[in-house]
Amino acid sequence: MTTIGLDPEVPAVGSGSTVLDDADRLGTQLVRFMRALNRAKTQMSKHGPDGLDRLAYSVLFCLVHDGPQRTGKLAEQLHAEISTISRQTRSLVTHGMVERRADPVDGRACVLAATEEGVRVFEETRRQRNLWLAGILADWPATERSDLITLLDRLNADIETAPSLCTAEPK
């Protein structure tokens, strides 16, 4: 995250808006984006295995993307309670998408790992998502698609390293 070094309430040179004005406009667009994304995720998850909800897909994503993990680490990554992750894990195990394995570091504990079926379901869900996004972006020029990806990556990186929302103040 870059320190802007300017008063966030003073308009930038040659601009009629302040950093706080821009932050408000971005916040509005992010809320709109999250609503649209949640609606799309809800529609896509209706096509998944019976009884498997969106959080279960998030658990599966973490296991496929980051490898086997303990329940506590998954809960931390997904900002969820361990009991919630345990419930989702039971569903994934029941559907044959996740298995419990002995922790290689501490054999008394277990880690969760995606099965071949879990990877298959993850890849199919990813394929469906990519086809959906490709359809949305089909009319965008390649440079705008590239700019969006670059800027979204930058925004994500800054959000991931930003202080807590409760303690954040503009610089």
N, C-alpha and C positions, 0 to 999 in steps of 0.2 A: 504494500500500500504506500502510495506516495504522499508525502506531506505537501500540501499546496502552498503553504506559507502566505496565504492571503486571507483577509477577513472573508469568511464564507457568506457574509451578508452584503458585501460590496460587489457590484457588478464587475465582471471581467472587462478589460479594455476592449472596446468595440462591440460589447455584448450588452443586451438589455436584461440579461438574467444573472442571478447570483448562483453560487454553488448550491446554496440551500434550495433555491427555486428549481434547479436542475435535479437535485436529489428528490424533491417532492414529485416532479414529473416522472422520474425514473421509478420511484416507489409505486406510483399509480400504475405504471405500465407493468411492473413486476407482479403486482397483485392481479392484474388482468391476465398476465401470462400464466401465473400459477393456477388461476381458475380454469383457464382453457386447457392447460396441461392436465389438471386433475380430472376434468371432464373426459378428455381423451383417454387417460389411463383407466378410468372407470369403464369406458366403452370397450377398451382393449381387453381388460381383465375378465369381461363377461365371456370371452372366447376361451379362457383358460380352463384347466381342469376344475370340476365341481369342488366347491369348498375352499378354493385357493384365492385369498384376497390380495390386495395390492402390497401390503406389508410383507406377505410371504414372498412375492416377487422381489422385493427389495432385499430380503434375506438371501434369496437365491442369487441375486446379482452380486452381492458381497462375496459369497462363497465361490462363485465362478471367477469373478474378477480378481479377488485377493487371496484365494486359496482357503484351506481349512482353518477354522477359527473356533475359539471358545464362545459360549453364549454371551458372556460378559462383554467381550470385545465387540460382538455384533450389536449388542444393546447400546454400547457407547457410540459406535459408528452411526447407528440409525436413530440415536436420541430417543430410545424407547426403554421401557422397563424390561428387566430380565424376564419377568413372568409373561409379558407380551411376546417376547422373542421365543420363549419356550413353547408357547401355544402355537405360534407360527411354525416353529420347527417340527412340532408333532404332526402338523398338517402336511408339511413337506416330506417327512419320513413316511407317513401313511400313503402318500401319493408316489413314493419311491424315488423322490427327487433329491433327497438328502439322506446321508447315513451318519451314524455316530462311530467315531474311531477313537482308539486310545491316543491320548496326547503323547507325541514323541518325546516331549520334554519332561512330562510328569505323567507316567503311565496310570496313576490313580485317577486322573481327570480325563475328560473326553473332549474331542473337537468335533465340529460338524463339518462335513465335506459334501460337495455336490456329487451326485452319482452321474453315470452316463445319461440317464433319463433326465436328470436335472439340467445338465449341460444342453441336451437336445431341446428341452422346453425353453431354456434361456435363449438359445440361438434362434429358435423359431419366433419367440416374442421380439427379439432384437430385429430379426428380418422384417417382421410386420411393422415395427416402429419405423425402420429405415425406409420401407416402401411408402409409408404414410408421410414421413417428412420429405422424402424425395418428391412426392406429388405436390406438396405445399410449396417447395422451393423450385419446382421445375421452371417457372417463369422468371425467376430471379437471375440476373447476370452472374456469371461465375465470380466476378470481383466482389459483388455484394455478399454472396454466400461465404466467400473466404473472409471478408471483413467481419461478418457476423460471428463466424467461428472464432476468429482471433480475439474480437472484443469480448465475447462471452467467456472465453478461456481466461482472459485477463480479469474480468469481473469476478469470476469464480475464484481465481487465485487470491484476489484481494479480499473477498468475503471470507475465504477459508483462513486467512491470516489476520483478519481484523479482530480487534478486541470485542468482547461481549457487547451485544446490543444495549444492555443496561448501562454500560460504562462508556460507550462510544460518544464522543463529541466531535463535531467538525473541527478540523485544524485550520 
